[in-house]
């Protein structure tokens, strides 16, 4: 069993404000396209049953749809 004060002793790493702002920016279509192109093909789907191959086959329409999801 963990003592309650042990949690207070754990140091949580922090990042600079600049790094935080960069991480919080909405990805561009080009960044999404790059990330998708770097995913491995012919791999098993996740819990949603969607494979990288399905996302890649969607072309520009899929990229725009993914971008919309990330923006919301």
C-alpha positions in Angstrom: 0.0 0.0 0.0 1.3 3.5 -0.9 1.3 6.1 1.9 -0.6 9.3 1.0 2.4 11.6 1.5 4.4 9.5 -1.1 2.4 11.0 -3.9 3.4 14.5 -2.8 7.0 13.5 -3.0 6.9 12.5 -6.7 8.4 15.2 -8.9 6.4 15.9 -12.0 8.5 17.0 -15.0 7.6 20.3 -16.5 8.2 21.8 -19.9 8.9 25.4 -20.9 6.1 27.7 -21.9 7.4 27.8 -25.5 7.4 24.0 -25.7 3.9 23.9 -24.2 2.6 26.4 -26.8 4.2 24.3 -29.6 2.5 21.2 -28.3 -0.9 22.9 -28.0 -0.9 24.1 -31.6 -3.4 22.5 -33.9 -1.6 20.2 -36.4 -1.6 21.4 -40.0 -2.8 19.2 -42.9 0.8 18.7 -43.9 1.7 17.5 -40.4 -1.1 15.0 -40.4 -0.1 13.8 -43.8 3.5 13.4 -42.7 2.4 11.5 -39.5 0.1 9.2 -41.6 2.8 8.5 -44.1 5.1 7.4 -41.3 2.6 4.8 -39.9 3.4 1.2 -40.8 1.1 -0.5 -43.3 -0.3 -4.0 -43.0 -0.6 -3.9 -39.2 -3.5 -5.0 -37.1 -6.2 -2.5 -36.4 -6.8 -0.9 -33.0 -10.0 -1.2 -30.9 -11.8 0.9 -33.5 -11.0 -1.6 -36.3 -9.5 1.1 -38.4 -6.1 0.3 -39.9 -3.5 2.8 -41.1 -4.1 1.5 -44.6 -7.7 2.6 -44.4 -6.7 6.1 -43.3 -4.0 6.3 -46.0 -6.5 5.1 -48.7 -8.8 8.0 -47.8 -6.6 10.5 -49.5 -7.2 14.3 -49.2 -10.8 13.8 -47.9 -9.5 11.6 -45.1 -6.8 14.2 -44.2 -9.4 17.0 -44.1 -11.7 14.9 -41.9 -8.9 14.0 -39.5 -7.8 17.6 -39.4 -11.4 18.6 -38.5 -11.4 16.1 -35.6 -8.1 17.5 -34.3 -9.3 21.1 -34.5 -12.5 20.4 -32.6 
